[in-house]
């Protein structure tokens, strides 16, 4: 079995992620990357330290993909994929601009971090989960979920920092607190 060195661009992207300055309030953990999306991939889970009950206000995955055969489709050798799911309150769930605002805030987070990009794609979903059977002790949950991908045109660390800031923003832990639940201490 021949072991190949990872491509230079992929290694530089990983180093850029490692050197990123993330805001306080997140727990970070490397996880297995999806295996079929690209020949080289890395994935990181980020969750808020702030919780509602026993669950983080937001949890997300940030995935770095590298595939030189996708340059025509992606607009580059690298593609970033993000998924975030955030608890929201009842009032926010009824806001008619919530979905549009979530997408706009994602793009604004990239712009503010100097994370230049092309070809952003995504879906935003408003979700109500109701538990039944043995899970009836759990309250219903309202969530907003963003699944997205984009082609980075600048240092990957800037994109990673933007993603982290966006997670805190959607969870109500960021500077502007536009969404989120009111979190109370004991």
Secondary structure, 3 states (H helix, E strand, C coil): CCCCCCCHHHHHHHHHHHCCCCCCCEEEEEECCCCCCCCEEEEEEEEECCEECCEECEEEEEEEEECHHHHHHHCCCEEEEEEEEEECCHHHHCCCCHHHHHHHHHHHHHHHCCCCEEEEEEEEEEEEECCCHHHCCCCCEEEEEEEEEEEECCCHHHHHHHHHHHHHHHCCCCCCCCCCCCCCCC
